[in-house]
């Protein structure tokens, strides 16, 4: 150890990096984490998951008051938007959580090396002109917004997800380029607060990668909420003049080009791994065609002593996937067995209602063999009914021969929380019968999962 400054040095303090650092320290390894931001937590805590949820939650209250939902329940109010206060509570949530990680670093004796790391050899990185040598180095640099070729993000009229969190006033018309998770969440925030929101998606359905029933139902719900959806449409250009943007649209099926004006354009077409500036060439490590760092089952790269986790490696770009990998890589480095079951990683869209899924879609499951499907509408769920939350359903896909659950998909006000039950069940190899005959508290939204499981066998009670 005398030759090394650290047992483990982690590059990046996002959900993967900071969790890996804390776990490594817990396991008795001398640990450092390199982070160039002024605060820990990466994209997720600073400009991603956490601040967006703060705005989503606050805007849900405003919308419930404005759209008559509260009045239906006998609470008559006329909402008045205080956007600076809404932003302030967002910033407060971020400050508390990023500060919490700094506290945990101190508690677990993790050194925070402030700056950006660059490899000079396979066991050495340079941070602000100083070299640090480590027995193991973990790349956890995350991802950043994918730019749209030919479109300049000025964070005023044309914004990315970071800029969309900071808008000083509600735009009259917002065009969201991309019908994925981030665009729909941030589009929902500003629609609730009064903006006209138009979503332009190149594919013929929203939410690529999710079950087709979910994608179609989500589109119906967003339309009902007042969003305009332009599916199967390509944005070929964005020009800005003063405080207005003009977009050029081209239907993917052919047809006349058209233009669309907006006060704000949100570019939300995905994210790409952060590998620039790391000096990977110095250690002979080249990203793949998608810009990701390839790893083996234990998160080792092709360079001995160098590991990688999170958004920078293949797989879904999700904070909880990175966290799981952070724990696993620290345990592997410590000589334990760290495993992540990548077949059971849930995905959640925090719109209203929430959208969640885990495992295979119906189309994917059909490719593997014969299946059975059970569906149960939230309209028939007692708790959803009393809460005035009728939209959505739960769908369970099971193997026709073994009854093993292959995938669970849900649209419900608390789908993001409900999906955890499905994850636990699938982790233990549950059948739909196992879920169907497990007692669920009444009245709860989760009863819809039980009923969907009963529906796989054709015996749901309440429909």
C-alpha positions in Angstrom: 0.0 0.0 0.0 3.0 2.3 0.5 3.2 3.0 -3.2 -0.5 3.9 -3.4 -2.3 7.0 -2.2 -5.6 5.0 -2.1 -7.1 1.5 -2.3 -9.9 2.9 -4.4 -10.3 6.2 -6.3 -13.7 6.9 -7.9 -14.1 9.4 -10.7 -17.5 11.1 -10.3 -19.8 11.6 -7.4 -23.2 10.8 -9.0 -25.5 8.1 -7.6 -23.0 5.4 -8.8 -19.8 7.2 -7.7 -20.8 8.4 -4.3 -22.5 5.1 -3.3 -19.4 3.2 -4.5 -17.2 5.5 -2.4 -19.2 5.1 0.8 -19.5 1.3 0.4 -15.8 0.9 -0.3 -15.0 3.0 2.8 -17.4 0.9 4.8 -15.5 -2.2 3.7 -12.3 -0.8 5.1 -10.7 0.5 1.9 -8.9 3.9 1.8 -11.1 5.8 -0.6 -11.2 9.0 -2.6 -13.8 10.4 -4.9 -13.0 13.0 -7.6 -15.7 15.6 -8.3 -15.4 18.9 -10.2 -18.8 20.3 -9.3 -19.1 22.6 -6.3 -21.5 20.1 -4.8 -21.6 16.3 -4.7 -24.4 14.1 -6.2 -23.8 14.4 -9.9 -26.5 15.2 -12.5 -29.2 13.3 -10.5 -29.1 15.4 -7.3 -28.0 18.7 -8.8 -29.8 19.1 -12.1 -31.7 15.9 -12.7 -33.9 13.5 -10.7 -34.1 15.5 -7.5 -34.8 19.1 -8.7 -37.2 17.8 -11.4 -39.2 15.9 -8.8 -39.4 18.9 -6.6 -41.0 20.9 -9.4 -43.2 18.0 -10.5 -44.6 17.6 -6.9 -45.1 21.3 -6.5 -46.8 21.7 -9.9 -49.1 18.8 -9.1 -50.5 20.8 -6.2 -51.0 23.8 -8.4 -52.7 21.8 -11.1 -55.0 20.0 -8.7 -56.2 23.4 -7.5 -56.4 24.9 -11.0 -58.1 22.0 -12.8 -60.9 21.5 -10.3 -59.7 18.2 -8.7 -59.5 19.8 -5.3 -62.9 21.5 -5.7 -64.4 18.1 -6.4 -63.3 17.0 -3.0 -64.8 20.0 -1.3 -61.6 22.1 -1.1 -62.3 25.3 -3.0 -59.2 27.5 -3.7 -58.0 29.8 -6.4 -54.3 29.1 -6.9 -51.8 31.9 -7.4 -48.4 30.9 -8.8 -45.3 32.1 -6.9 -42.7 30.7 -9.3 -39.7 32.1 -7.3 -40.9 30.3 -4.2 -41.4 27.1 -6.2 -37.8 27.4 -7.5 -36.6 28.2 -3.9 -38.0 24.9 -2.5 -36.4 23.0 -5.4 -33.0 24.6 -4.6 -33.5 23.9 -0.9 -34.1 20.2 -1.6 -31.0 20.0 -3.7 -28.9 21.8 -1.1 -30.0 19.5 1.7 -29.4 16.3 -0.3 -26.0 17.3 -1.7 -25.0 18.5 1.7 -26.1 15.2 3.1 -23.6 13.4 0.8 -20.8 15.6 1.9 -21.7 14.7 5.5 -21.7 11.0 4.7 -18.2 11.4 3.0 -16.9 12.9 6.2 -18.6 10.3 8.4 -17.1 7.4 6.3 -13.7 9.1 5.9 -14.0 9.4 2.1 -11.6 12.1 0.7 -13.3 14.4 -1.8 -10.7 15.5 -4.4 -12.1 18.6 -5.9 -11.5 18.9 -9.6 -11.6 16.8 -12.8 -9.6 13.6 -13.2 -7.4 12.6 -16.1 -5.6 9.3 -16.5 -1.8 9.6 -16.8 -1.4 5.8 -16.4 -3.6 2.8 -15.5 -3.2 3.5 -11.8 -2.7 7.2 -11.7 -4.9 10.2 -12.3 -4.1 13.9 -12.3 -6.5 16.3 -10.5 -5.8 20.0 -10.7 -2.1 19.4 -11.4 -1.6 16.9 -8.6 -1.2 13.1 -9.2 -2.9 10.5 -7.2 -2.1 6.8 -7.4 -4.7 4.1 -6.6 -4.8 0.4 -6.6 -8.3 0.5 -8.2 -9.8 3.3 -10.2 -13.6 3.3 -10.8 -14.9 5.4 -13.7 -18.4 6.8 -12.7 -18.5 9.9 -14.8 -22.2 9.6 -15.8 -23.8 11.2 -18.9 -24.8 14.5 -20.3 -27.4 15.8 -22.6 -27.3 14.7 -26.2 -27.1 17.7 -28.5 -29.4 18.0 -31.5 -27.2 18.7 -34.6 -27.5 22.2 -35.9 -29.4 23.4 -32.8 -27.7 25.7 -30.3 -28.8 25.5 -26.7 -28.7 29.1 -25.2 -30.5 28.2 -22.0 -32.9 31.1 -22.6 -35.1 30.3 -25.6 -33.6 26.9 -26.5 -32.9 24.9 -23.3 -31.9 21.5 -22.3 -33.1 19.7 -19.2 -30.9 21.8 -16.9 -32.2 25.1 -18.4 -35.8 23.8 -18.3 -35.5 23.6 -14.5 -34.5 27.3 -14.2 -37.0 29.1 -16.4 -37.7 32.5 -14.7 -41.3 32.6 -16.1 -43.9 30.3 -17.5 -43.6 30.2 -21.3 -46.7 30.8 -23.4 -45.8 28.0 -25.7 -43.1 25.3 -25.1 -42.1 22.8 -27.8 -40.5 19.7 -26.4 -38.3 17.9 -28.9 -38.3 14.2 -27.8 -41.1 12.2 -26.3 -39.0 10.3 -23.8 -39.0 10.4 -20.0 -37.2 13.7 -19.4 -39.2 15.7 -22.0 -42.5 14.4 -20.8 -41.7 15.1 -17.1 -40.5 18.7 -17.7 -43.2 19.3 -20.3 -45.7 18.3 -17.6 -44.3 20.8 -15.1 -44.7 23.7 -17.4 -48.1 22.6 -18.8 -49.5 22.4 -15.3 -48.2 25.9 -14.6 -50.0 27.3 -17.7 -47.8 26.8 -20.8 -49.1 25.4 -24.0 -47.0 22.3 -24.5 -46.3 20.6 -27.9 -44.3 17.4 -27.9 -42.6 16.5 -31.2 -41.4 12.9 -31.4 -39.7 11.3 -34.4 -41.1 7.8 -33.6 -44.8 7.0 -33.9 -45.3 6.5 -30.2 -44.0 8.1 -27.0 -41.7 6.5 -24.4 -39.5 4.2 -26.5 -38.5 1.0 -24.8 -41.7 0.7 -22.7 -44.6 -1.7 -23.3 -46.8 -0.8 -26.3 -50.0 -0.7 -24.3 -48.4 1.7 -21.8 -47.1 3.9 -24.7 -50.5 4.2 -26.3 -52.4 4.8 -23.0 -49.8 7.4 -21.9 -50.5 9.3 -25.2 -54.2 9.3 -24.5 -53.7 10.6 -21.0 -51.3 13.4 -22.0 -53.7 14.5 -24.8 -56.5 14.6 -22.2 -54.4 16.8 -20.0 -53.9 19.3 -22.8 -50.6 18.4 -24.3 -50.4 18.4 -28.1 -48.5 15.4 -29.5 -46.8 15.5 -32.9 -45.7 11.9 -33.3 -43.9 10.6 -36.4 -42.4 14.0 -36.9 -38.8 15.2 -37.3 -37.4 18.5 -36.3 -35.1 19.6 -39.1 -34.2 23.0 -37.8 -34.5 25.6 -35.0 -33.9 29.3 -35.5 -34.0 32.0 -32.8 -34.9 35.6 -33.3 -35.1 37.7 -30.2 -37.2 35.8 -27.6 -38.9 33.5 -30.2 -37.9 30.3 -31.8 -39.1 28.9 -35.1 -39.0 25.2 -35.7 -39.1 23.4 -39.0 -41.0 20.1 -38.9 -41.0 17.3 -41.4 -43.5 14.4 -41.1 -41.5 11.1 -41.1 -44.1 9.5 -43.4 -43.6 12.3 -46.0 -45.7 15.3 -46.6 -45.3 19.1 -46.5 -42.7 20.7 -44.3 -44.2 23.2 -41.8 -43.0 25.7 -39.2 -43.9 26.1 -35.6 -43.3 29.1 -33.3 -42.4 28.8 -29.6 -41.3 31.0 -26.6 -39.2 28.0 -25.3 -37.8 24.9 -27.0 -36.7 22.0 -24.8 -34.2 19.7 -26.5 -34.6 16.3 -24.9 -33.5 13.6 -27.2 -31.4 11.5 -24.8 -28.1 11.4 -23.0 -24.6 10.4 -23.9 -21.8 8.9 -21.8 -19.2 11.3 -20.4 -15.7 10.2 -21.4 -14.2 13.3 -22.9 -11.2 14.7 -21.0 -10.6 11.4 -19.1 -7.5 10.6 -21.0 -8.6 7.1 -21.8 -6.2 6.9 -24.7 -3.3 7.1 -22.1 -4.4 3.7 -20.7 -5.5 2.1 -24.0 -9.2 2.2 -23.2 -11.4 3.1 -26.2 -15.2 3.6 -25.8 -17.5 1.5 -28.1 -19.5 2.8 -31.0 -22.1 4.3 -28.6 -19.5 6.0 -26.6 -19.8 3.6 -23.7 -17.0 1.9 -21.8 -17.4 -1.9 -22.1 -17.1 -4.0 -18.9 -17.4 -7.6 -17.8 -19.9 -9.1 -15.4 -17.9 -7.7 -12.4 -17.6 -4.2 -13.8 -14.0 -4.6 -14.9 -12.8 -2.8 -18.0 -10.2 -4.3 -20.3 -7.5 -2.5 -18.3 -6.5 -4.3 -15.1 -7.4 -2.2 -12.0 -9.8 0.0 -13.9 -13.5 -0.5 -13.3 -16.6 1.4 -14.6 -20.3 1.8 -13.6 -23.4 3.8 -14.2 -24.4 5.8 -17.3 -20.9 5.5 -18.8 -21.3 1.7 -19.3 -24.0 -0.2 -21.4 -27.5 -0.5 -19.9 -30.3 1.9 -18.9 -29.2 5.3 -17.8 -30.9 5.3 -14.4 -29.7 6.5 -11.0 -30.8 3.4 -9.2 -29.0 1.1 -11.7 -25.8 3.2 -11.0 -26.3 2.9 -7.2 -26.7 -0.9 -7.4 -23.5 -1.1 -9.6 -21.7 1.2 -7.1 -22.4 -1.2 -4.2 -21.5 -4.2 -6.4 -18.2 -2.8 -7.7 -17.0 -1.8 -4.2 -17.8 -5.3 -3.0 -16.0 -6.9 -5.9 -12.9 -4.7 -5.3 -13.0 -5.7 -1.6 -13.0 -9.4 -2.6 -16.7 -10.0 -1.9 -19.3 -11.0 -4.5 -21.1 -7.9 -5.9 -23.9 -8.7 -8.3 -26.6 -6.7 -10.1 -29.5 -8.4 -11.7 -29.8 -6.2 -14.8 -33.0 -8.1 -15.9 -34.9 -6.6 -13.0 -34.2 -2.8 -13.2 -37.4 -0.8 -12.9 -38.0 2.3 -15.0 -40.3 5.1 -13.9 -41.8 8.3 -15.5 -42.8 10.8 -12.8 -45.6 12.4 -14.7 -49.2 12.4 -13.4 -50.1 9.6 -13.2 -46.8 7.9 -12.9 -45.7 5.3 -15.4 -43.5 2.3 -14.4 -42.3 -1.0 -15.7 -39.9 -3.8 -15.0 -38.8 -6.8 -17.0 -40.0 -7.6 -20.5 -42.6 -5.9 -22.7 -45.3 -8.0 -24.2 -43.6 -7.9 -27.6 -40.3 -9.0 -26.1 -41.9 -11.8 -24.1 -43.7 -13.1 -27.1 -40.4 -13.5 -28.9 -39.3 -16.0 -26.2 -42.5 -18.2 -26.3 -46.1 -18.4 -25.3 -47.3 -16.0 -22.7 -50.4 -15.1 -20.5 -51.4 -11.5 -19.8 -53.5 -10.0 -17.0 -54.7 -6.4 -16.9 -56.6 -4.5 -14.3 -57.8 -0.9 -14.7 -57.2 1.6 -11.9 -60.8 2.8 -12.5 -61.9 -0.4 -10.7 -59.4 0.1 -7.8 -61.1 1.3 -4.6 -58.3 3.6 -3.5 -57.8 5.2 -6.9 -61.6 5.7 -7.1 -61.8 7.5 -3.8 -58.7 9.6 -4.6 -60.2 10.7 -8.0 -57.3 8.9 -9.8 -59.1 6.8 -12.5 -56.4 6.8 -15.2 -54.2 3.8 -15.9 -53.9 0.1 -15.4 -51.6 -2.7 -14.2 -50.4 -5.3 -16.7 -48.7 -8.5 -15.8 -47.0 -10.7 -18.4 -46.3 -14.3 -17.4 -44.8 -17.4 -19.1 -47.7 -19.6 -20.3 -46.0 -22.8 -19.3 -44.3 -22.0 -15.9 -46.5 -19.0 -14.9 -43.2 -17.1 -14.0 -43.7 -13.3 -14.1 -41.7 -11.9 -17.0 -42.8 -8.2 -16.9 -45.0 -5.8 -15.0 -46.2 -2.5 -16.3 -48.3 0.2 -14.6 -49.8 3.6 -15.0 -51.1 4.8 -11.7 -50.7 7.8 -9.4 -48.1 5.9 -7.3 -46.9 3.5 -10.0 -43.2 4.3 -9.1 -43.8 3.0 -5.6 -46.0 0.1 -6.7 -43.4 -1.3 -9.1 -41.1 -2.2 -6.2 -43.4 -5.1 -5.3 -43.0 -6.4 -8.8 -39.2 -6.1 -8.6 -39.1 -8.1 -5.4 -41.4 -10.7 -6.7 -39.4 -11.1 -9.9 -36.1 -11.2 -8.0 -37.4 -14.2 -6.2 -38.8 -15.8 -9.4 -42.4 -15.4 -8.5 -45.3 -16.8 -10.5 -48.4 -14.7 -11.1 -50.2 -17.1 -8.8 -47.7 -16.2 -6.0 -48.7 -12.6 -6.3 -52.4 -13.4 -6.7 -52.5 -15.3 -3.5 -50.5 -12.8 -1.5 -52.7 -10.6 0.8 -52.7 -7.0 -0.1 -54.0 -4.3 2.2 -57.3 -2.8 1.4 -57.9 -0.1 0.2 -54.6 0.4 -1.6 -53.4 1.1 -5.1 -51.3 -2.1 -4.9 -54.4 -4.2 -4.9 -54.4 -3.6 -8.7 -51.2 -5.6 -8.9 -52.9 -8.5 -7.1 -56.0 -8.2 -9.4 -53.8 -8.1 -12.5 -52.1 -11.3 -11.3 -55.4 -12.9 -10.8 -56.3 -11.8 -14.3 -53.4 -13.8 -15.7 -55.5 -16.9 -14.7 -58.7 -15.2 -15.9 -60.1 -14.7 -12.5 -59.8 -11.1 -11.4 -62.6 -10.2 -9.0 -63.5 -6.6 -9.6 -63.9 -6.5 -13.4 
